[in-house]
Structures are given as C-alpha cells and as structure tokens.
Amino acid sequence: MLGEFRMYAALKQLGISVAPRTCGRIMAENRQLYGIKPPPKEPHQPKFHPFKAAARHERWCVDIRYIEKHRIPEIKGSFYVITIMDAFSRAILSSDI
C-alpha cells in the first residue's frame, strides 16, 4: 500500500497536481468506504539496552550542545551548554554554560 506522500509523488509524475494531505484524505475515505483494513502488524520485540539503569544515580548521561545563535546580551559569540542527567529518571541534575 502506498502512503499519502508516495501517492502524491506518483500522481505528480502523471501530471496531476494534488496536495499530499488531500491525497491522504481521499485515501482514508476510500478505505472507509470499501472497508479496507490495514495489514496486521507483527509483535514488536524491544531490543536490549546495554546501559539501562536499574536504580537512581546508577548511571548519568552527559549532553553537550554547541550554541551559535542566541539572544543573551552578556555572552558574545558562541558557547557550549553542558547538561548532566540521571539515566534512570531522566531528571536533569545539573546544567551550565
């Protein structure tokens, strides 16, 4: 089955100009009219996470962002923002420029 964007691209190649969202609405109407059901999905088996924390403060994560464009008048030029998070609760423990 084609999705709305692929149907839009296929129609565009044929010279038919229709918005992707309009294609999606028409396809949804046809599915409802003819009682077409989507194919059954296979059960999802989650992958093993090697660094999964079992308790708070067992593992911490560090996020480093490089900021070029900002509206802080006291800081000239670009800077880094460093954030330390708890991997179990995803709580922010510390963040600084």
N, C-alpha and C positions, 0 to 999 in steps of 0.2 A: 504494500500500500504506500502511496505517496503522501507526504505531508503537505501542508498548505504552501510552504515555500518552494518545494520541488514542483508542485503543480503549477504555481505561479511562473517558475522558470520554464517549464515545458510549454505553457500557453504563450509565454513571451517569445519563445523560439518560433512558434507558429504565427506570430504577428498579432496575438490577442493581448491587449493591454488591460490587465485587471490587477488591483492591489492584492498583496498576499493575504491580508486579513479577510478580504472579500472572498477569496478562494476558500479560506478556512470555513467561513460561514456557510457557503454553498455546499461544501463537502459535509459539514455537520448536518445540514438539512437533509441531504441525500441519505446519510447513514441512518438518520431517524426515520425517514420516510420508508426506506426499504428494510429496516430492522437489521442493519449490518452491525454485528458485534465485533469488537477488536479481538485479535487472536489472544489466547490465554498466555499469560506471562509465566516464565519459568521461575520457580522459587529462588530468591536471592540468598546466596550464602556469603555472609560477611567475611572479609579477609582478616587474617591475624594481624594485629597491630603490635610490632615488636617493642615499642616504647610506651605502652599503655600503663598508666599509673593505677595502682590498687588502693592507694591512700593519699590523703592530702600531703603536700610538700615532699612527696617521694621523688618527683621529677619536676623540674622547672624548664620552661621554654623561653627563649630569647627572640624578640622580634626587633630588627633594626631597619628603620626607614630613613631614606635619604630624601630630604625636603628641599626642593629648589625654589619653588614659587610659594610665597607665604605673605601674610599681612601683619607680621609682627614688626612694628617700627623699631624696637630696641635691637633687633638682630639684623645685621647687614649680611647679605649673601646667603648661601645655602647652609644647611646644618643636618645633623643626624638626630633622630628620636629613637631611644633605646627603651624597650618595654620588657619587663620580666613577668611571666605569667606562671601560675600553678597549672600543671598539666592535668591534674585530676578534676578540679572545679572550674578551670579556665578563668579564674579570678586574676585580675591584674595586681601584682604585688608591688611593683614599682615602675615608674616611667619618668624619664628625664630627657632633656635636650642635651 
